[in-house]
Amino acid sequence: RGLGDVYKRQAFTEPNTISDVLKFEAGDYSREVGTILSGAGVLDVGTVLGQITKGAVTAAAKAGGNTGNGTLTVDATTPKVAGAVAGVYTVRCIAAATNAGTLRVTAPDGTVLGDVAVGATFESQIKFATADGSTDFVVGDGFDVTVAAGSLKYVPHDPTAFDGRETASVVLLGKVDATSADKTAVLLARHAEVSRLGLKWHASVDNSTKKNNAIAMLALKGIITRDSA
């Protein structure tokens, strides 16, 4: 058998390179150095990443305490939902009633998100349940719900998440193994052009709609995607 027979029996996949994804950049201005979060796994050149901008959610009675002894419990499974931002959300009683009442939820930027009855669950940017106590809330009672700042490390973009990675923000420019430790990496962050064929996606980005949404997010950062190779 000749060498041709050997080559026919062997499959060879050429590794992805920067040139497969990067088509234009403005030198160092387009790049920045970031940290890939431990546990992200082995990531190929061209992987679309998001940044962890939001951390744990905690709740506490407002400064000075409350007259009523009802409770607010942050949801154990999804304390953050779509649109959540890092900062302090205020939850205040605006209408008192026997074994009842109304609480108003305000976002960190001062936007009123809505009202929730005592004993009900609230879900807009944050999710929590309220419960009446033996002593009713009075107007002004309430809680502060804090969404901590995230680590600002990078992981593959995942549109199903709520910690910041749901926003596609940069493209990885070098293969990285962050399986068991944080790794420093070079990232394409702005004013650049990339090939759609060279982009790599997390398993959650499993259809063209999700990819198009991510590409639109990258465009907001000045990273323009072309269909050409």
N, CA, C and O of each residue as an XYZ file, in Angstrom:
916
protein
N       0.830     -1.202      0.000
C       0.000      0.000      0.000
C       0.867      1.255      0.000
O       1.882      1.312      0.695
N       0.467      2.267     -0.784
C       1.232      3.490     -0.847
C       0.780      4.499      0.197
O      -0.156      4.254      0.959
N       1.473      5.659      0.218
C       1.125      6.702      1.175
C      -0.287      7.225      0.952
O      -0.946      7.657      1.898
N      -0.756      7.187     -0.292
C      -2.114      7.649     -0.569
C      -3.141      6.873      0.195
O      -4.134      7.438      0.652
N      -2.918      5.547      0.349
C      -3.856      4.728      1.116
C      -3.845      5.122      2.585
O      -4.889      5.128      3.236
N      -2.665      5.453      3.113
C      -2.562      5.866      4.519
C      -3.313      7.165      4.740
O      -4.064      7.285      5.708
N      -3.123      8.149      3.854
C      -3.788      9.430      4.002
C      -5.305      9.286      3.945
O      -6.027      9.991      4.650
N      -5.786      8.372      3.106
C      -7.227      8.168      2.987
C      -7.826      7.641      4.286
O      -8.990      7.904      4.588
N      -7.031      6.898      5.053
C      -7.556      6.302      6.279
C      -7.454      7.241      7.477
O      -7.964      6.924      8.552
N      -6.799      8.397      7.307
C      -6.605      9.309      8.411
C      -7.428     10.578      8.208
O      -7.383     11.194      7.143
N      -8.181     10.962      9.241
C      -8.933     12.211      9.195
C      -8.098     13.292      9.848
O      -7.532     13.082     10.921
N      -8.018     14.434      9.217
C      -7.200     15.520      9.758
C      -8.015     16.800      9.759
O      -8.544     17.210      8.726
N      -8.114     17.433     10.928
C      -8.815     18.698     11.052
C      -7.807     19.773     11.410
O      -7.152     19.696     12.450
N      -7.683     20.765     10.563
C      -6.727     21.836     10.821
C      -7.229     22.694     11.985
O      -8.391     23.102     11.990
N      -6.377     22.972     12.964
C      -6.799     23.792     14.102
C      -7.248     25.178     13.655
O      -6.738     25.718     12.673
N      -8.199     25.743     14.377
C      -8.646     27.089     14.091
C      -7.526     28.068     14.407
O      -6.809     27.894     15.393
N      -7.369     29.087     13.589
C      -6.353     30.109     13.814
C      -7.005     31.482     13.859
O      -8.173     31.631     13.499
N      -6.250     32.488     14.301
C      -6.789     33.840     14.380
C      -7.303     34.304     13.023
O      -8.332     34.973     12.938
N      -6.586     33.947     11.968
C      -6.993     34.401     10.635
C      -8.331     33.812     10.196
O      -8.975     34.345      9.293
N      -8.750     32.724     10.822
C     -10.051     32.144     10.497
C     -11.204     33.002     11.002
O     -12.312     32.947     10.469
N     -10.933     33.791     12.030
C     -12.011     34.593     12.618
C     -11.780     36.091     12.450
O     -12.724     36.827     12.161
N     -10.548     36.555     12.626
C     -10.267     37.991     12.618
C      -9.952     38.473     11.199
O      -9.020     37.982     10.563
N     -10.732     39.434     10.714
C     -10.540     39.950      9.361
C     -10.068     41.398      9.355
O      -9.485     41.850      8.369
N     -10.306     42.121     10.418
C      -9.821     43.497     10.525
C      -9.797     43.885     11.991
O     -10.675     43.494     12.760
N      -8.784     44.658     12.376
C      -8.736     45.243     13.708
C      -7.911     46.520     13.657
O      -7.138     46.734     12.723
N      -8.077     47.352     14.650
C      -7.326     48.605     14.736
C      -6.167     48.440     15.706
O      -6.045     49.186     16.677
N      -5.322     47.465     15.436
C      -4.156     47.230     16.286
C      -4.533     46.933     17.726
O      -5.545     46.288     18.000
N      -3.696     47.417     18.647
C      -3.918     47.139     20.071
C      -5.206     47.752     20.591
O      -5.736     47.303     21.607
N      -5.721     48.774     19.910
C      -6.964     49.403     20.357
C      -8.117     48.406     20.375
O      -9.015     48.510     21.210
N      -8.098     47.446     19.465
C      -9.205     46.491     19.361
C      -9.120     45.376     20.395
O     -10.094     44.661     20.629
N      -7.955     45.233     21.009
C      -7.742     44.098     21.906
C      -7.649     44.517     23.363
O      -7.339     45.664     23.682
N      -7.924     43.569     24.229
C      -7.651     43.753     25.646
C      -7.345     42.403     26.259
O      -7.646     41.360     25.679
N      -6.747     42.433     27.431
C      -6.426     41.200     28.149
C      -7.473     40.983     29.230
O      -7.798     41.904     29.979
N      -7.999     39.770     29.312
C      -8.996     39.445     30.319
C      -8.730     38.091     30.933
O      -7.816     37.379     30.518
N      -9.527     37.738     31.919
C      -9.375     36.463     32.626
C     -10.528     35.537     32.287
O     -11.696     35.900     32.431
N     -10.190     34.336     31.834
C     -11.197     33.309     31.583
C     -11.426     32.558     32.896
O     -10.471     32.121     33.538
N     -12.674     32.411     33.286
C     -13.019     31.815     34.575
C     -12.722     30.326     34.621
O     -13.037     29.587     33.688
N     -12.118     29.902     35.705
C     -11.862     28.477     35.914
C     -13.156     27.683     35.797
O     -14.193     28.073     36.334
N     -13.077     26.558     35.084
C     -14.259     25.737     34.858
C     -14.878     25.960     33.495
O     -15.782     25.229     33.091
N     -14.393     26.970     32.781
C     -14.944     27.256     31.451
C     -14.548     26.187     30.438
O     -15.177     26.068     29.387
N     -13.503     25.405     30.745
C     -13.092     24.326     29.864
C     -12.088     24.777     28.821
O     -11.478     25.839     28.942
N     -11.926     23.955     27.797
C     -11.020     24.269     26.691
C     -11.791     25.074     25.660
O     -12.784     24.601     25.108
N     -11.333     26.284     25.404
C     -12.032     27.186     24.498
C     -11.165     27.463     23.280
O      -9.971     27.738     23.404
N     -11.772     27.389     22.111
C     -11.045     27.554     20.859
C     -10.986     29.023     20.453
O     -11.767     29.850     20.924
N     -10.049     29.322     19.576
C      -9.989     30.643     18.955
C     -11.338     30.946     18.306
O     -11.908     30.098     17.620
N     -11.836     32.142     18.523
C     -13.112     32.531     17.928
C     -14.316     32.321     18.822
O     -15.437     32.636     18.422
N     -14.114     31.789     20.040
C     -15.247     31.579     20.944
C     -15.833     32.917     21.378
O     -15.106     33.816     21.801
N     -17.139     33.037     21.271
C     -17.839     34.247     21.697
C     -18.060     34.173     23.209
O     -18.611     33.198     23.722
N     -17.623     35.215     23.906
C     -17.642     35.207     25.367
C     -18.555     36.291     25.931
O     -18.838     37.299     25.283
N     -19.005     36.048     27.159
C     -19.709     37.052     27.938
C     -18.967     37.256     29.243
O     -18.147     36.424     29.631
N     -19.248     38.352     29.922
C     -18.538     38.694     31.149
C     -19.449     38.543     32.362
O     -20.610     38.952     32.335
N     -18.912     37.952     33.420
C     -19.680     37.806     34.662
C     -19.747     39.156     35.354
O     -18.788     39.567     36.006
N     -20.858     39.842     35.220
C     -21.014     41.187     35.786
C     -21.909     41.219     37.021
O     -21.990     42.236     37.709
N     -22.584     40.095     37.302
C     -23.513     40.058     38.442
C     -23.247     38.834     39.292
O     -23.058     37.734     38.772
N     -23.234     39.029     40.611
C     -22.934     37.940     41.523
C     -24.141     37.494     42.328
O     -25.265     37.460     41.828
N     -23.889     37.153     43.581
C     -24.926     36.610     44.459
C     -25.968     37.672     44.818
O     -25.701     38.873     44.771
N     -27.167     37.193     45.178
C     -28.261     38.077     45.586
C     -28.572     37.831     47.061
O     -28.784     36.695     47.484
N     -28.596     38.907     47.828
C     -28.905     38.807     49.258
C     -29.957     39.848     49.623
O     -30.122     40.852     48.931
N     -30.661     39.593     50.715
C     -31.693     40.521     51.166
C     -31.552     40.769     52.659
O     -31.160     39.878     53.412
N     -31.875     41.991     53.081
C     -31.840     42.346     54.503
C     -32.891     43.417     54.759
O     -33.248     44.175     53.857
N     -33.382     43.479     55.988
C     -34.317     44.542     56.361
C     -33.638     45.890     56.165
O     -32.422     46.000     56.321
N     -34.400     46.900     55.830
C     -33.848     48.233     55.585
C     -33.105     48.735     56.819
O     -33.352     48.281     57.936
N     -32.217     49.651     56.606
C     -31.462     50.235     57.715
C     -32.417     50.805     58.764
O     -33.361     51.517     58.420
N     -32.181     50.501     60.019
C     -33.044     50.965     61.101
C     -34.111     49.964     61.482
O     -34.773     50.116     62.509
N     -34.288     48.907     60.635
C     -35.243     47.857     60.960
C     -36.674     48.203     60.590
O     -36.978     49.311     60.148
N     -37.547     47.215     60.787
C     -38.964     47.336     60.450
C     -39.842     47.238     61.686
O     -39.454     46.648     62.695
N     -41.025     47.822     61.595
C     -42.038     47.621     62.637
C     -42.670     46.238     62.460
O     -42.804     45.483     63.424
N     -43.055     45.913     61.230
C     -43.614     44.597     60.950
C     -42.530     43.535     60.916
O     -41.362     43.833     60.668
N     -42.928     42.288     61.168
C     -41.932     41.198     61.168
C     -42.188     40.176     60.054
O     -41.818     39.007     60.168
N     -42.822     40.637     58.988
C     -42.936     39.783     57.819
C     -41.560     39.550     57.190
O     -40.569     40.150     57.608
N     -41.508     38.695     56.208
C     -40.220     38.312     55.630
C     -40.185     38.491     54.115
O     -41.214     38.549     53.442
N     -38.967     38.576     53.617
C     -38.700     38.560     52.182
C     -37.613     37.524     51.956
O     -36.542     37.598     52.558
N     -37.888     36.559     51.090
C     -36.944     35.469     50.827
C     -36.581     35.444     49.348
O     -37.441     35.280     48.482
N     -35.290     35.609     49.077
C     -34.799     35.573     47.704
C     -34.975     34.165     47.145
O     -34.712     33.182     47.838
N     -35.418     34.068     45.900
C     -35.631     32.759     45.278
C     -34.332     31.965     45.242
O     -33.292     32.488     44.843
N     -34.391     30.723     45.652
C     -33.184     29.907     45.755
C     -32.654     29.456     44.402
O     -31.458     29.206     44.257
N     -33.529     29.349     43.415
C     -33.129     28.831     42.105
C     -32.761     29.927     41.127
O     -31.706     29.865     40.496
N     -33.613     30.925     40.994
C     -33.360     32.015     40.055
C     -33.558     33.364     40.747
O     -34.560     34.037     40.503
N     -32.626     33.766     41.599
C     -32.768     35.056     42.279
C     -32.629     36.240     41.332
O     -33.164     37.317     41.591
N     -31.899     36.031     40.223
C     -31.779     37.049     39.173
C     -32.516     36.540     37.946
O     -32.423     35.363     37.598
N     -33.252     37.438     37.290
C     -33.905     37.085     36.030
C     -33.513     38.128     34.994
O     -32.684     38.996     35.265
N     -34.103     38.044     33.815
C     -33.699     38.904     32.708
C     -33.714     40.384     33.097
O     -34.671     40.874     33.697
N     -32.641     41.077     32.746
C     -32.561     42.509     32.990
C     -31.929     42.900     34.296
O     -31.747     44.090     34.553
N     -31.581     41.933     35.144
C     -30.993     42.242     36.448
C     -29.690     43.006     36.286
O     -28.944     42.788     35.332
N     -29.424     43.908     37.231
C     -28.174     44.661     37.240
C     -27.586     44.601     38.645
O     -28.298     44.363     39.620
N     -26.293     44.817     38.732
C     -25.651     44.862     40.036
C     -26.068     46.144     40.759
O     -26.162     47.209     40.150
N     -26.313     46.027     42.051
C     -26.711     47.183     42.837
C     -27.761     46.820     43.859
O     -28.046     45.643     44.080
N     -28.339     47.838     44.487
C     -29.309     47.630     45.564
C     -30.718     47.962     45.089
O     -30.995     49.087     44.673
N     -31.605     46.972     45.156
C     -33.022     47.146     44.871
C     -33.734     47.425     46.193
O     -33.495     46.738     47.186
N     -34.601     48.424     46.208
C     -35.348     48.713     47.429
C     -36.769     48.178     47.310
O     -37.420     48.303     46.273
N     -37.225     47.584     48.397
C     -38.590     47.046     48.486
C     -39.230     47.711     49.698
O     -38.818     47.451     50.828
N     -40.226     48.562     49.484
C     -40.806     49.340     50.572
C     -42.320     49.212     50.617
O     -42.984     49.146     49.583
N     -42.848     49.179     51.824
C     -44.297     49.139     52.016
C     -44.890     50.508     51.691
O     -44.503     51.519     52.278
N     -45.830     50.529     50.754
C     -46.475     51.791     50.385
C     -47.938     51.819     50.807
O     -48.588     52.862     50.745
N     -48.454     50.666     51.238
C     -49.844     50.592     51.719
C     -49.923     49.494     52.759
O     -49.639     48.333     52.465
N     -50.306     49.854     53.971
C     -50.406     48.884     55.065
C     -51.835     48.383     55.201
O     -52.789     49.100     54.901
N     -51.972     47.127     55.664
C     -53.287     46.534     55.877
C     -53.141     45.376     56.845
O     -52.055     44.820     57.007
N     -54.238     45.018     57.483
C     -54.217     43.907     58.422
C     -53.944     42.604     57.682
O     -54.681     42.217     56.775
N     -52.859     41.932     58.093
C     -52.445     40.666     57.478
C     -52.244     40.803     55.959
O     -52.426     39.844     55.208
N     -51.868     42.002     55.529
C     -51.686     42.252     54.094
C     -50.788     43.475     53.928
O     -50.020     43.835     54.820
N     -50.909     44.096     52.769
C     -50.104     45.280     52.478
C     -49.563     45.221     51.063
O     -49.660     44.196     50.389
N     -48.989     46.338     50.620
C     -48.408     46.425     49.287
C     -46.982     46.925     49.381
O     -46.699     47.912     50.060
N     -46.081     46.231     48.689
C     -44.672     46.604     48.666
C     -44.302     47.067     47.252
O     -44.704     46.458     46.262
N     -43.533     48.148     47.180
C     -43.079     48.665     45.880
C     -41.602     48.348     45.687
O     -40.791     48.514     46.599
N     -41.265     47.884     44.474
C     -39.889     47.480     44.166
C     -39.271     48.497     43.213
O     -39.831     48.802     42.161
N     -38.105     49.018     43.600
C     -37.411     50.018     42.803
C     -36.011     49.525     42.470
O     -35.298     49.030     43.343
N     -35.616     49.662     41.204
C     -34.307     49.211     40.737
C     -33.206     50.152     41.225
O     -33.495     51.254     41.691
N     -31.948     49.725     41.120
C     -30.836     50.573     41.562
C     -30.788     51.944     40.901
O     -30.283     52.894     41.499
N     -31.308     52.071     39.667
C     -31.269     53.361     38.975
C     -32.476     54.233     39.289
O     -32.627     55.313     38.718
N     -33.343     53.767     40.199
C     -34.504     54.545     40.601
C     -35.780     54.224     39.852
O     -36.833     54.783     40.158
N     -35.705     53.329     38.872
C     -36.895     52.942     38.112
C     -37.802     52.056     38.957
O     -37.339     51.086     39.556
N     -39.086     52.383     39.007
C     -40.048     51.550     39.727
C     -40.371     50.334     38.862
O     -40.855     50.475     37.739
N     -40.101     49.141     39.392
C     -40.333     47.909     38.642
C     -41.752     47.379     38.814
O     -42.255     46.649     37.960
N     -42.392     47.746     39.915
C     -43.751     47.271     40.137
C     -44.045     47.084     41.610
O     -43.190     47.322     42.462
N     -45.260     46.658     41.902
C     -45.716     46.424     43.274
C     -46.016     44.947     43.472
O     -46.325     44.225     42.524
N     -45.919     44.515     44.717
C     -46.219     43.129     45.057
C     -46.978     43.108     46.377
O     -46.636     43.831     47.312
N     -48.004     42.278     46.441
C     -48.771     42.146     47.682
C     -47.993     41.322     48.698
O     -47.286     40.381     48.337
N     -48.127     41.675     49.950
C     -47.519     40.874     51.011
C     -48.099     39.463     50.935
O     -49.317     39.287     50.931
N     -47.234     38.474     50.876
C     -47.661     37.088     50.740
C     -47.519     36.562     49.325
O     -47.740     35.377     49.078
N     -47.151     37.439     48.385
C     -47.024     37.040     46.988
C     -45.551     37.017     46.566
O     -44.661     37.388     47.332
N     -45.320     36.573     45.330
C     -43.970     36.495     44.771
C     -43.788     37.581     43.718
O     -44.695     37.864     42.935
N     -42.617     38.177     43.713
C     -42.277     39.223     42.741
C     -41.216     38.692     41.797
O     -40.278     38.021     42.229
N     -41.356     38.992     40.485
C     -40.367     38.538     39.515
C     -40.224     39.554     38.389
O     -40.992     39.549     37.427
N     -39.237     40.418     38.527
C     -38.852     41.356     37.480
C     -37.448     41.824     37.822
O     -37.254     42.579     38.775
N     -36.483     41.381     37.056
C     -35.053     41.577     37.294
C     -34.564     40.751     38.491
O     -33.529     40.090     38.405
N     -35.290     40.785     39.583
C     -35.007     39.920     40.726
C     -36.268     39.139     41.075
O     -37.379     39.530     40.716
N     -36.074     38.024     41.783
C     -37.222     37.197     42.151
C     -37.166     36.881     43.640
O     -36.146     36.421     44.154
N     -38.282     37.137     44.325
C     -38.353     36.862     45.757
C     -39.799     36.616     46.161
O     -40.739     36.968     45.448
N     -39.942     36.000     47.324
C     -41.270     35.758     47.898
C     -41.399     36.554     49.184
O     -40.425     36.732     49.914
N     -42.605     37.032     49.457
C     -42.882     37.757     50.692
C     -43.856     36.961     51.551
O     -44.623     36.139     51.051
N     -43.808     37.220     52.834
C     -44.724     36.539     53.755
C     -45.114     37.493     54.877
O     -44.298     38.288     55.343
N     -46.363     37.403     55.300
C     -46.857     38.213     56.409
C     -46.311     37.669     57.724
O     -46.008     36.481     57.839
N     -46.190     38.547     58.708
C     -45.740     38.124     60.037
C     -46.824     38.352     61.074
O     -47.946     38.737     60.743
N     -46.484     38.114     62.310
C     -47.453     38.321     63.387
C     -47.719     39.801     63.632
O     -48.768     40.170     64.161
N     -46.778     40.639     63.250
C     -46.961     42.088     63.313
C     -46.949     42.638     61.895
O     -46.007     42.389     61.142
N     -47.987     43.385     61.522
C     -48.100     43.868     60.148
C     -47.050     44.919     59.823
O     -46.590     45.651     60.699
N     -46.674     44.982     58.535
C     -45.813     46.054     58.063
C     -46.536     47.388     58.182
O     -47.761     47.452     58.079
N     -45.776     48.443     58.398
C     -46.309     49.798     58.320
C     -45.671     50.460     57.103
O     -44.654     49.995     56.589
N     -46.283     51.549     56.651
C     -45.728     52.263     55.497
C     -44.293     52.682     55.798
O     -44.008     53.262     56.847
N     -43.407     52.384     54.873
C     -41.986     52.702     55.054
C     -41.153     51.504     55.437
O     -39.937     51.514     55.246
N     -41.783     50.459     55.978
C     -41.047     49.218     56.240
C     -40.552     48.647     54.914
O     -41.078     48.970     53.848
N     -39.551     47.808     54.996
C     -39.111     47.196     53.753
C     -37.770     46.506     53.844
O     -37.235     46.260     54.925
N     -37.251     46.203     52.679
C     -36.019     45.417     52.570
C     -35.139     45.991     51.460
O     -35.616     46.662     50.545
N     -33.862     45.710     51.568
C     -32.909     46.020     50.510
C     -32.415     44.699     49.937
O     -31.917     43.843     50.668
N     -32.556     44.541     48.621
C     -32.103     43.333     47.937
C     -30.876     43.727     47.109
O     -30.964     44.556     46.203
N     -29.747     43.125     47.433
C     -28.485     43.506     46.794
C     -28.029     42.445     45.806
O     -27.876     41.275     46.154
N     -27.814     42.877     44.561
C     -27.186     42.030     43.555
C     -25.716     42.428     43.530
O     -25.368     43.524     43.092
N     -24.862     41.537     44.001
C     -23.439     41.851     44.099
C     -22.824     41.992     42.709
O     -23.324     41.430     41.735
N     -21.741     42.745     42.635
C     -20.997     42.834     41.380
C     -20.366     41.482     41.078
O     -19.985     40.750     41.992
N     -20.259     41.157     39.808
C     -19.659     39.891     39.407
C     -18.138     39.966     39.409
O     -17.553     41.007     39.710
N     -17.518     38.860     39.074
C     -16.054     38.755     39.073
C     -15.418     39.491     37.905
O     -14.216     39.758     37.929
N     -16.207     39.827     36.871
C     -15.739     40.450     35.628
C     -14.850     39.516     34.811
O     -14.165     39.954     33.887
N     -14.864     38.233     35.153
C     -14.146     37.240     34.356
C     -15.045     36.800     33.197
O     -16.248     37.058     33.191
N     -14.434     36.135     32.225
C     -15.150     35.774     31.004
C     -15.426     34.275     30.920
O     -14.636     33.444     31.367
N     -16.575     33.967     30.332
C     -16.996     32.591     30.065
C     -17.726     32.593     28.722
O     -18.084     33.662     28.229
N     -17.953     31.433     28.123
C     -18.707     31.418     26.868
C     -20.084     32.065     27.013
O     -20.793     31.841     27.995
N     -20.438     32.857     26.033
C     -21.758     33.492     26.003
C     -22.850     32.432     26.104
O     -22.841     31.437     25.378
N     -23.807     32.669     27.034
C     -24.910     31.732     27.251
C     -26.191     32.534     27.417
O     -26.394     33.142     28.468
N     -27.063     32.554     26.412
C     -28.267     33.375     26.468
C     -29.279     32.934     27.518
O     -30.239     33.655     27.790
N     -29.077     31.760     28.112
C     -30.011     31.283     29.137
C     -29.597     31.705     30.539
O     -30.325     31.444     31.497
N     -28.450     32.348     30.680
C     -27.930     32.727     31.993
C     -28.417     34.117     32.390
O     -29.007     34.833     31.581
N     -28.162     34.494     33.654
C     -28.576     35.805     34.155
C     -27.468     36.488     34.948
O     -27.745     37.389     35.740
N     -26.222     36.075     34.747
C     -25.121     36.657     35.520
C     -24.224     37.560     34.691
O     -23.162     37.970     35.159
N     -24.625     37.872     33.487
C     -23.849     38.733     32.607
C     -23.417     38.027     31.340
O     -23.255     38.653     30.292
N     -23.231     36.723     31.438
C     -22.793     35.975     30.254
C     -23.874     35.910     29.175
O     -23.601     35.502     28.046
N     -25.087     36.306     29.516
C     -26.157     36.327     28.510
C     -25.926     37.421     27.453
O     -26.580     37.432     26.410
N     -25.007     38.321     27.731
C     -24.644     39.363     26.773
C     -23.323     39.005     26.109
O     -22.300     38.903     26.785
N     -23.334     38.816     24.803
C     -22.097     38.549     24.068
C     -21.291     39.835     24.017
O     -21.800     40.877     23.603
N     -20.012     39.762     24.443
C     -19.263     41.010     24.555
C     -17.890     41.007     23.903
O     -17.428     42.064     23.472
N     -17.216     39.857     23.812
C     -15.877     39.802     23.229
C     -15.701     38.480     22.491
O     -16.526     37.574     22.602
N     -14.602     38.389     21.731
C     -14.266     37.162     21.012
C     -12.854     36.739     21.416
O     -11.937     37.560     21.443
N     -12.691     35.478     21.724
C     -11.403     34.948     22.161
C     -10.441     34.846     20.977
O     -10.814     34.361     19.909
N      -9.196     35.308     21.172
C      -8.222     35.310     20.086
C      -7.100     34.288     20.248
O      -6.141     34.292     19.477
N      -7.214     33.423     21.235
C      -6.214     32.369     21.396
C      -6.800     31.206     22.167
O      -7.576     31.413     23.099
N      -6.445     29.990     21.798
C      -6.983     28.813     22.481
C      -6.571     28.824     23.948
O      -5.426     29.130     24.281
N      -7.521     28.483     24.822
C      -7.292     28.543     26.260
C      -7.846     27.295     26.924
O      -8.930     26.830     26.571
N      -7.113     26.754     27.878
C      -7.608     25.644     28.703
C      -7.837     26.168     30.109
O      -6.908     26.254     30.912
N      -9.090     26.518     30.401
C      -9.466     27.014     31.730
C     -10.302     25.972     32.455
O     -11.253     26.305     33.161
N      -9.942     24.720     32.274
C     -10.693     23.628     32.886
C     -10.611     23.670     34.403
O     -11.615     23.472     35.087
N      -9.423     23.925     34.930
C      -9.241     23.824     36.380
C      -8.599     25.049     37.013
O      -8.294     25.036     38.206
N      -8.389     26.098     36.244
C      -7.794     27.321     36.788
C      -8.141     28.504     35.900
O      -8.363     28.348     34.699
N      -8.186     29.692     36.502
C      -8.358     30.899     35.702
C      -7.184     31.027     34.744
O      -6.057     30.657     35.070
N      -7.463     31.559     33.550
C      -6.397     31.767     32.572
C      -6.515     33.162     31.953
O      -7.611     33.642     31.663
N      -5.372     33.788     31.762
C      -5.334     35.076     31.087
C      -5.402     34.855     29.580
O      -4.803     33.921     29.048
N      -6.137     35.724     28.904
C      -6.326     35.545     27.464
C      -6.411     36.890     26.758
O      -6.735     37.910     27.366
N      -6.111     36.871     25.457
C      -6.250     38.054     24.611
C      -7.638     38.032     23.988
O      -8.062     37.020     23.429
N      -8.339     39.151     24.089
C      -9.731     39.234     23.660
C      -9.904     40.336     22.632
O      -9.275     41.390     22.721
N     -10.758     40.084     21.662
C     -11.150     41.104     20.699
C     -12.357     41.820     21.286
O     -13.413     41.218     21.483
N     -12.192     43.130     21.569
C     -13.200     43.820     22.358
C     -13.918     44.952     21.639
O     -14.985     45.376     22.083
N     -13.355     45.458     20.527
C     -13.963     46.633     19.891
C     -13.359     46.886     18.520
O     -12.283     46.377     18.207
N     -14.035     47.654     17.719
C     -13.568     48.170     16.436
C     -12.838     47.099     15.627
O     -11.631     47.184     15.398
N     -13.592     46.101     15.206
C     -12.994     44.986     14.471
C     -14.038     44.340     13.575
O     -15.236     44.604     13.684
N     -13.545     43.485     12.684
C     -14.420     42.735     11.795
C     -14.045     41.268     11.881
O     -12.869     40.913     11.815
N     -15.066     40.404     12.032
C     -14.812     38.973     12.163
C     -15.659     38.195     11.159
O     -16.662     38.689     10.643
N     -15.222     36.961     10.899
C     -15.973     36.065     10.021
C     -16.958     35.252     10.837
O     -16.597     34.675     11.863
N     -18.192     35.206     10.387
C     -19.210     34.399     11.068
C     -18.793     32.924     11.105
O     -19.036     32.231     12.093
N     -18.171     32.456     10.035
C     -17.764     31.054      9.967
C     -16.677     30.718     10.982
O     -16.516     29.558     11.363
N     -15.939     31.722     11.416
C     -14.865     31.474     12.371
C     -15.292     31.539     13.821
O     -14.505     31.197     14.704
N     -16.520     31.967     14.099
C     -16.989     32.093     15.474
C     -17.340     30.725     16.057
O     -17.860     29.852     15.362
N     -17.048     30.559     17.327
C     -17.359     29.327     18.054
C     -18.363     29.642     19.152
O     -18.325     30.712     19.758
N     -19.269     28.688     19.402
C     -20.415     28.968     20.278
C     -20.547     27.947     21.397
O     -20.190     26.780     21.243
N     -21.066     28.410     22.523
C     -21.478     27.531     23.614
C     -22.658     26.686     23.144
O     -23.401     27.087     22.249
N     -22.823     25.519     23.752
C     -23.900     24.599     23.341
C     -25.287     25.229     23.448
O     -26.203     24.823     22.733
N     -25.456     26.214     24.330
C     -26.767     26.857     24.494
C     -27.137     27.746     23.309
O     -28.309     28.069     23.112
N     -26.141     28.138     22.524
C     -26.412     28.967     21.343
C     -26.645     28.008     20.187
O     -25.765     27.798     19.352
N     -27.833     27.431     20.147
C     -28.083     26.255     19.319
C     -28.967     26.502     18.103
O     -29.447     25.550     17.488
N     -29.189     27.769     17.748
C     -29.950     28.035     16.528
C     -29.556     29.396     15.962
O     -28.867     30.177     16.619
N     -29.996     29.669     14.750
C     -29.576     30.888     14.061
C     -30.109     32.148     14.744
O     -29.461     33.194     14.702
N     -31.269     32.058     15.364
C     -31.816     33.221     16.058
C     -30.915     33.646     17.204
O     -30.618     34.831     17.357
N     -30.480     32.686     18.010
C     -29.596     33.003     19.131
C     -28.254     33.535     18.640
O     -27.690     34.451     19.237
N     -27.746     32.961     17.555
C     -26.484     33.453     16.998
C     -26.643     34.868     16.468
O     -25.774     35.715     16.677
N     -27.747     35.125     15.786
C     -27.976     36.468     15.260
C     -28.118     37.487     16.388
O     -27.646     38.618     16.268
N     -28.765     37.090     17.478
C     -28.887     37.982     18.636
C     -27.514     38.308     19.206
O     -27.224     39.457     19.537
N     -26.669     37.280     19.316
C     -25.321     37.487     19.852
C     -24.501     38.378     18.923
O     -23.765     39.252     19.382
N     -24.629     38.156     17.637
C     -23.910     38.967     16.649
C     -24.343     40.435     16.746
O     -23.521     41.339     16.597
N     -25.622     40.664     16.993
C     -26.114     42.032     17.179
C     -25.514     42.664     18.435
O     -25.212     43.858     18.448
N     -25.343     41.865     19.489
C     -24.712     42.369     20.711
C     -23.254     42.744     20.457
O     -22.783     43.780     20.927
N     -22.547     41.904     19.714
C     -21.154     42.206     19.386
C     -21.063     43.493     18.566
O     -20.135     44.284     18.733
N     -22.025     43.688     17.690
C     -22.025     44.898     16.864
C     -22.113     46.156     17.724
O     -21.545     47.191     17.377
N     -22.824     46.064     18.840
C     -22.917     47.208     19.751
C     -21.565     47.544     20.361
O     -21.340     48.672     20.799
N     -20.665     46.565     20.391
C     -19.302     46.790     20.882
C     -18.362     47.201     19.755
O     -17.172     47.416     19.983
N     -18.891     47.308     18.548
C     -18.065     47.666     17.407
C     -17.390     46.489     16.746
O     -16.479     46.666     15.938
N     -17.834     45.261     17.088
C     -17.307     44.057     16.457
C     -18.317     43.618     15.399
O     -19.376     43.081     15.723
N     -17.981     43.851     14.142
C     -18.887     43.592     13.032
C     -18.624     42.213     12.448
O     -17.476     41.839     12.207
N     -19.685     41.467     12.224
C     -19.566     40.097     11.691
C     -19.963     40.051     10.230
O     -21.005     40.576      9.838
N     -19.111     39.411      9.421
C     -19.383     39.221      8.005
C     -19.599     37.738      7.740
O     -19.074     36.888      8.459
N     -20.368     37.434      6.713
C     -20.634     36.048      6.373
C     -19.478     35.382      5.633
O     -19.433     34.154      5.554
N     -18.551     36.154      5.092
C     -17.432     35.584      4.337
C     -16.450     34.872      5.239
O     -16.352     35.174      6.428
N     -15.713     33.912      4.663
C     -14.726     33.149      5.432
C     -13.485     33.987      5.664
O     -12.535     33.523      6.294
